Amino acid sequence: MSASFDGTSKISSVESSEKSKKYKEFIDKEEYELRKRLPRKLPKRKTDVYVTRKTNFTSQLERAQKILDSENEVYIHGLGAAINQAINLGLQLQTNGHGSVEIATHTSTVELVDDLEPQTDELEPETQSRNNSAIHIKVYKINPIKVELKDS
Amino acid sequence: MDQFNRKRKHGGFINNQTKKQKVSDNILSQAPQAIDVIEYAKCRAAELQLLDAATQKRKVSQAVNGLMSISMRRRAMSHNVKRMPRRIREMVTIKANKHKRPSRKHRRRPKNLLQEYIRRQKTKVWLETHIWHAKRFKMTEKWGYKIPYQPTNKSARASYRATQHHCQMIDVSYLCCIEILGKEENILNGISSLCNCQAGPTIGAKMCLEGTREGECVLFKQGSYPVGAIGPVTFLWRPKSESEPFERQLWIWCHPSCYEELWKELESSFSQSENCEVQDMSVQLKCPIEGMEKGKTLSEITDSSVVNNNTKEENVSVDLKGRGDSVENESEKKKEIDGPKGKRKQKKGKKQTSKKEESEEQFVKVVNRKSQIGKVSISSLKDRLVRHRFIGPESQQVLARTLNVANIMFNSNETSYWWKEYYQEKKLSLGFNQQREFWDGVIQCQSAAELSPHVVIGLTVRDPRVFRAKIRNEFPDPDEEINESFLSENVEAIKLKISQDVSNSALWDEEIRKAVTSTKKTDFEINQLKSEHLVPGTELILGEDESRIPVLIIQNPGTNPSEQNHGHYGSGWDLIMPAGWSMAFWVANIYHGARAGGLRELQCLANEQQSQHFPEDYPDTSAGKIEEVRIKNEKEAEHSRRPPAKRPNFNKLSMENPFSWAWDKLFSKENGSSDFHVLRDKKDLSTLRKIMNVAKKNKKGFESGSTEEGNASIQDIMSRHQQSLVFVKISMNSKGCPEEMGTISIPTLEDVEKMKTDRHFTGPLRHQQPDPELEKKKEKRKAQKLLKKGLLKLLPPQKTSVEGEEEKDPDDSDRDIIGFVKHGGFSLNNGQGAGKGFCSMAGLQKLLESIPSERNLVLIRNPRTLQYRFARLSF
């Protein structure tokens, strides 16, 4: 489950680390205020569950279970610090399925953008982009007969 | 009584013998031997007349009640007069017949209805969407407008859901726009005295000057920072034009409650910076009230007055009379017309119009407020622009569906349309293409929070009435599946820095605004065309005749994510368009899935975000003070309406100010003046934040500012802002919700220790205080009882000594009040009680000194309870 960085982003990450240091200084000096943009989301299907750290785990599990039962598959997405929770959720679903549920995992990198809002008149607004890893877990039922039964 | 006595003395006893006979003891002998009846009646004529008049003047119901015994009453007597006794009937029928309301059919005739609408608008301004709102909303009259307050079919929770998961739309057209024209340096010179860079970026901030970003700041009275705040404004610069790079145009949007104040302040500050007198260029329309009564519409009067003034005026293209338009539309039209016309008149007439008819009974209306100060001109765009606010993640989709980019490429060389003339310039038409591309990218986003904050996009869009919203069903169309390649392309466009061309719009041009408003096809015309359309439901094809509307779209970023909240709550868009188009876009957006909200929803949003909302949460502005007085009166009236047993006894609860916020009491009286201000200095606030926020997990052993350091910097702030309030966000520790006018006080050491040891301890309890008035009453009642029994003398009063002992309660006196809750309640966003309030700077200093380990821990007590509860402050 290693994050797949492509070459370009590696090079840029070195540059951006320097840049981000500079910005951090600015923020410490209170010349800029950091405002994180919402990460880009793909259009949501019925079977998508985006996991957050702040949502109650049990309710997330219940929701995912419900989708799994009705749609026979569920995609769990977790970003950054929420990856742990996403994995936890996937594994919980698998154990609850007693062998009838399988997991397929995919990892990716998401580009995030932060806005630096100037606190004084003379400064220009800046943006800073950084990468964060994400996980996408497909949880699905292996018994296809069940699907047909449900549909009919 | 004196009057009558006097009369009696003079005329009552006419017999001269009476005086002599007074001496004798016998009463009977005093009586007159004869009475002159005429004389007797004469003396009492006044009394009799009064009595007669009083009996005649009685109201109908009283007359019936008084004149008839209960046994004579019949069922449904008020319905059928013939059930009344005949002698009373006459009185009743005369009264009843006098004010008969005309029939509904009569009242609803377009002409009469319009007249009625005009009458109702005399004292206040209606929004363009008024009729739509009045059917569905509770309306309030505020700040000279009739504003929708809350939908009648939606609770606050439903509205919260709309902002969190869907799209809520609020008509904020009552916000006033002030336009300033002039050279950039002149404008900045004049305005710099109104804002201060210590309170954050000002109007001259570099990031906003390009015009790609809307800015916000708080304006103050001339050079009086930090006191004398007027109110928060948002402002927008027009992107520089290539031909005249120094001539700039600035829009300042302010709240109507501080509009007058701001206007005066702007005038005086510009006249100082320009060294020039203020030249009032505004046009006042005077038209007789009789005209109004005769059923003339305002626009007709405007027409006639324009003609009277002999200004060379081209014929007005819009004729009200000939149209069989719906009434709603006409009332709208009325508003549209008086604006542009005033402008035209002013341009050609130049100076004030002749005032021939100087009668007192005139209907005066300032049509176009404008003043010229040196090289700078300030003009009011109040009610000339429409502003709708969209909140929530779905606002993106809703706007994408209603705002269809117009086609500006037509080959014919006719230039009768504004857009043909406007887009003839190569640069502008290229800019138009950029706008279209950018907007396509924006549409792909799932939420407005994915874009850079406060970004401004200009667009020219199609008439929203010619196409119809799709019927929404649960299952998404397979066509709507978005292909990935298209997605990724547009993503890049959004990330780049926005260019000035994208933010430019024809909306800035006054002539174009006028043209767009006046060439609008009426609803009637559109409906007629639709009914003639062959395939119902498909879009009308009007070609060049279709209106193209320039709009500005401004992003709102919502809350910044922090430890307390998820962030991005309340993100959305503001849509600005020319007057007259409000209803068309409003209805289209409703059809496309937006949910309407009112003023309450705006307030609720600010409460959930724990941000300041003008004017309620600006106690140091005059508008905020007026609001506080209003709330106080309302609360007092509500309290006094109830009987004593059904309302809280605030003496017992020892709440000194249960109806108002007593900010003055937070400051020591040594300084004399009661002039306080709210701390808005960005640097001071951030140091305060650093000192007061207790880090939960000390990463790398980092202690968030040692106590001594904190004390020193707080002392520093105190020296500069002695009488200042600090805005605080309150979140409850466990149970309870803060309420309006609740007190924020410092906990004692015992309280904190008890909280740490006992998990279930939610807060100390205040002891009930005796109510002196109630005690007095009790005693009085007791005395009366005893008096009846004749035992009063046996019991001497002996209360005083007991009272003195009760007052010496150690629990009560030692919790200092440092602030008040401005608004509070259960926060749906946080899932617990939360609120916002203000603390005095001195109080915060005391709080820091009292318990250094728990710096932001306070006790909150609501006005109706004795229970203190723990809460945490954040800044």
Contacts between the chains, C-beta under 8 A, distances in Angstrom:
chain1	res1	chain2	res2	distance
A	30	B	682	7.3
A	30	B	683	6.2
A	30	B	686	5.4
A	33	B	560	7.7
A	35	B	453	6.2
A	35	B	557	6.6
A	35	B	560	5.2
A	36	B	560	7.6
A	36	B	561	5.7
A	36	B	567	7.0
A	37	B	449	6.4
A	37	B	450	5.8
A	37	B	451	7.4
A	37	B	452	7.4
A	38	B	447	5.5
A	38	B	449	3.9
A	38	B	450	4.9
A	38	B	567	7.9
A	38	B	568	5.1
A	38	B	571	7.7
A	39	B	450	7.7
A	40	B	445	7.2
A	40	B	446	7.5
A	40	B	450	5.7
A	40	B	491	6.8
A	41	B	446	4.2
A	41	B	447	7.2
A	41	B	450	7.6
A	42	B	446	7.7
A	42	B	487	7.8
A	43	B	446	6.8
A	43	B	482	5.7
A	44	B	446	7.5
A	52	B	566	7.3
A	54	B	566	5.9
A	113	B	495	6.6
A	115	B	452	5.8
A	115	B	453	5.7
A	117	B	207	7.9
A	117	B	453	6.8
A	118	B	201	6.3
A	118	B	205	7.1
A	118	B	206	7.5
A	118	B	207	5.7
A	119	B	200	6.3
A	119	B	201	6.8
A	119	B	682	5.6
A	120	B	197	6.6
A	120	B	201	6.7
A	120	B	205	7.9
A	121	B	197	5.6
A	121	B	201	5.6
A	121	B	202	5.7
A	121	B	204	5.9
A	121	B	205	4.5
A	121	B	206	6.1
A	122	B	206	5.8
A	123	B	206	6.6
A	123	B	207	7.2
A	124	B	206	5.9
A	124	B	207	6.0
A	125	B	207	4.7
A	125	B	213	7.1
A	125	B	452	7.5
A	127	B	452	6.9
A	127	B	495	7.6
A	127	B	497	7.9
A	129	B	495	7.7
